[in-house]
Each structure stands twice: as structure tokens, then as C-alpha cells.
């Protein structure tokens, strides 16, 4: 279904459309925002919430 999506010509066309829609000045801001969002997601995924730690401690004591 998506076999030809990542061909170089298709990627150039997609990049051109994105450039037309958002403009050249906005793309670095979008990239930086996406990078921060990904790093925050990884950090949140890595850190286990306190409630989950308490739940796991209770289950090991039983």
C-alpha cells in the first residue's frame, strides 16, 4: 500500500508542499517544537509515576 511513498522524488514533492504551506521561517520553529515534544514524551515515558510505584510495592508485599 505504501511501497512507493519513500522514493526520493515523492519526498521532495512532500517537502515542497510543506514549505509552501508553512513557509521557510516557520519550519525551524516547528522542528524545534517537535523535538522538544519528543524529548518530553521520552522523559515522561522513562520516569514512572509515583502512584504506579506505590501500586507495584503493594503487590510485591502481598
MODELLER restraints for C-alpha pairs under 7 A, 6 or more apart:
rsr = mdl.restraints
at = mdl.atoms
